């Protein structure tokens, strides 16, 4: 799965060299890789960079593979399922990277598999350093492809907990905006925590409403339908007006975690002074989150293991063979999570 960084519509099935040993001592057979908005932006040429001196980038950062070779003492053996961490710390390292918090890198010199200066996991074979390899239990099987997107949400909830801990914090009601993979996984974790969950999305039919109801949540198509005051908002759309509207709902000491990025620039006419006043007076907080650290991947495995398998399977709505992988970039009406089968 290759693109030419900075060039639009360059998605193709490309011949690439064997994965270099410098990528890691574990050799992996690629099984599946998930497609998300980041991949669509990479294909559009909006951002992305390949290895130094290379004119292409192997994309794919949501990974699942099977170990082919692993050194003794690595903690892995042939046949093990594995996912790869996306981000790598910068070589300096900055204070955050030096403490293992590379998802908070301060100088921007980090690298990312399939995004920034490193080839990704969208290949028939790839290598990974044991430190950046995440063991996927056999009972998860192919649902292990959800580990990386789930790690974004385990980090989001960690951030909510940390910010909420500045005061007494006993959330009951959670609002999730956007019923894509990120929003649905956020709602799943909220239900595992015992919260009352409301999910807002524009889609009125298809699998999304039923998936929310199957969790025991309430599905909304208009913010005016919300009947509670949300203690926590997980915002997974990045739509400016919706961010503003949801922030306005926060109660005293409420927390809103921004986990979505809108695909294009937009101008929103809002009364920002009024919102700032409300946030200040209510001691409410907005926090942004992106990517994940190593511990969040382990947490992601735990929440996926705790989930209903039949429910998780419904998140993967379409599988595309590697030979036709650009088809995965075109969204179909009922798509939630689209994955590419790297064996086909």
N, C-alpha and C positions, 0 to 999 in steps of 0.2 A: 504494500500500500504506500505509494510514493506521491509526493507533490514537489513542485518547484517553488521554494519559498519566495514570497512576494509576487508570484504570478498567479492570476486568477484562472480557474477552470483547468488546472494542471493535474488533476487526480488521474492516476493510471496504475495499472499493474506493472511494476517495474522489476527488472532483473537487478539484483544487488549482490554484492560480495558476501562471502561467509561472515557472520558476525565476528568482529575482532575480539581477541582474548582480553583486550583492554576494557571491554564492556563488563567483564566479570568471568569468574571461573566456573559458573554453572551454565551448562548448555541446555537450552529448553526448546522443546517442540511447541510452536505456537498453536493453540487450539481455537481460541475466540478472542476477539477484541470488540469492545463496545464503541458505538459512534455517539458523539455528543455535539453540542453547539460549538465547542472549541475546534473540533475537527472540521466543521463546516466553515468556520472563519479561516482556518488554515488553508483550506481549499480555495477560498475566495481571494487569498493573497493578502489578507488584512494584517497578518503577522506570521511569525515562524522563522526559524533559521536552522540550517543544517550543520553538519560537522564542518570544521574549518577546512576550506578548500573544496567542499562538495557542492554540486549544483542541485542536489535533491535532498529530500528529507523523508525518511520512513516514518509515517505517522502511526498513531495507535497508542494511546496511553492508558486505556482501560483494558487490562490484560488478564488472560488465563492461559497457562501452559502446563506441559508435563515435562518433568526433568528427564533429560537424556543422559547427562553426565554431571557428576558433582564430586568435588574432592572430599577425601576422608576428613571428617571433623567439621564439615560445613553445616551439618544439621539437616542435610537433604540427601536423598538417594534416588536413583533412577525409578521413574514411575510416580513420584510425588507430584501432586498438583501444586502450582505456585502462581502467585501474582507478583508483579513488579511495582515497587514504589516509583512514582513519577519524578519527583524533584530530587536533585543532588545539591549538597551544600557548595557554596562558592569556595574557591581555593585559598582565599585570604587567611582564615575565614572571618566573617564579620562576627560580632558578639552573639547574635542569634544563632548563626550556623555553628559556631563553636560549642554551643550548648545543645545541639541536636534539634534546634527549632528552625530548620532551614525553610520551612514554609513562611517564616517571618523574616527572611533574608533582608538585610538593611541596605546592601550596596548593589543589588540587582545582578550580581555576577554568578548566580546560581545557574544550573543547567536543568533541563527537563526532557525526559524521554518522550520523543515524538512531538516535541513542541519547540524546544530551544536548545540548539547546538548539540543534540544527541538524537540518534535514531531511536524510533519507538519500538513498540511491540507488535506492530502490524506486519509480521513476516512469518514465514514458515518455521524459521528458527531464530532465536535470539539468545543473548547471553546476559547474565545479571550477576552482580556481586552478591554473595550470600547475605551481607548486611542489609541489602535493599530488596531481598526476596522475602515474600510473605507466604508462609505455608497455608495452603487451603485444604481443609479437611475433606477426605474422600466423600463424606456424606453430603457435602454441598454440591459436588459434581460440577456440572457446567454453570450452575448458579454462582460459582466463584467469580465469574466475569463481572459480578456486581460489587465486588470488594472495593474497587477504587471509587466508584461513585458513592458507595455507602460510607467510605472514609471521610468524604467531604462533610457528611452529615454528623458523623460521630464527633468530628472536630467542631462543627457548628454548635452541637449541644454542649460540648465541653466549654466553649466560649460563653454560651448562655449561662451555664452554671457558675463560671468564674465571675462574670459581671454581676450576676444576681447575688453572689455571695458577699457583695459590698454591704448588704443589708439583710434583714430577715427576708427569706425568699421561699415561698411555698406555692409555686404556680399550680393552677388547676386547669385553666382554659388556654388552649393553644390554637392560633390561627396560622395555617400554612397557605401561602399564595402560590399557585401554580401546581398542577397535578401531573407534571412530567415525572421522569425518574427521580430527580432530586426532591421534588415536593412530596411524592409518594413515599420515598424512603424516610424523609423527615417526619411524615405523619406516622409511619410504621413505628419509628423509634419513640415518638411521643406516646403512642398507645402502649408500647412496651413499658413505658414509665408510669402508666396509669393516668395520663392526662385526658381530659375531654378535648377532642380534636375536631376542628372545622377546617375544611379544605376548600379554597376558592379557585375556580377555573372557569374559562369562558365556554368550554365544551359542555353541551347539554345532554349528549347521549354517547354511546360507545362504551368502552371498558372503564373509563376513569371513574364515573360516578359509582359504579358497582364495586370497584376496588376500594374506594373510600368507605363505602357502607359496610363492606366485608370486614374492614378493620374495626368497625364500631364507631366510625366517625360520621360527621355531617358534611354533606357535599353542598356547596353554594355556587351559584353562577352570578351572584350580585352581592357586593359587600353590604348592601342594605338588608340582606337576609340574615346577617349575623345577629344573634340574639343574646350574646354574652360579651363581656369586656375581656379581650385576650390579655393574659398576663405575659405571654410570649408570642411573638410573631416570627416565623421563619419565612423570609421573603425570597422566593425562588424564580421570580420573573425578571427583575431588574427594570421593570417599567416605572419610569419616574413618577407619574401621577399616582400609581397604585402604592408606591413606596410612601409618598406623602400622605395619602389617605389612611394607610395602615398605621403610620407613625402617629397620626393624630388620635388614634384609638387607644394608645398605650395608657395604662393606669399609673398611679404612683409606683415608682421603682420597677416599671415594666421594662422588658428588654426586647429589642427587635434585632434579629440577626439577618444581615443582607448576604444571601448566598447565590444570587442570580445576577447575570450581566446581560443587559439588553444588547441585541446584535448591532444596533446602529445608533447614531446620535439623534437626540430628540430634544425639543424645547418644550418645557412644561411651565405654564403660567400658574404659579402658586404663591400664596401669602406666606413666604418663608419666615418673616418676622413673627407671625402668629404661631407658627409651628415651633420655632425656637423657644418662644416664651413658654409654650405648653410643656415642651420637653424639660426645660429648666425648672419650672415650678413643680413639675411632677417627679423630678429626679429620675426621669426615664433615660434610657440609653439605647443608642444605635451602634452596632458593631458590624464590620464587614469581615468576611472570611473567604479564603480561596485556597485550593490545594490542601494538603494534609501532611502531617508528620508521621513518622514510623509507627508510633503507638496508636494512631487513629486507624491504621490498617488492621492492627490486631483487634481493636475495638469493633471494627466493621465486621470482621469474621464472627465475633461473638453475637452481634445483633442479627446477623443473617442466620446463624445457627438457631437462634431463639425464635425466628420467624416461621410462619406457616409455609411449608415448601410449595404447596399448591398456589398460594397467593403470590409468592415470589415468582413462580414460573409465568404467571400472567403478565408480569412487568416486561418480559421479553416477548414482544409482539411480532417480531420479524427477524429471520436469519437469512443473510445474503452470503453466497459463496465468494471466496476471495477473487475468483475470476471475474466477478461482476460487482466488485465492492463499491464503485462509484454510485451504484443504484441505492446504496444505503444512505446516501446523502440527501436523497429526495424523499421528503416526508409524505407518507400516506395518511389518510384521515384518522385511522385508529392507532397510529404508531405511538408507542411509549418508549421502550428501549429497543433499538435496532442493533444487532450484533453481526459481525462478519465471521464466518467460519473459515479459518485459515487453512483448513485441510481440504477445501473443496474449490 
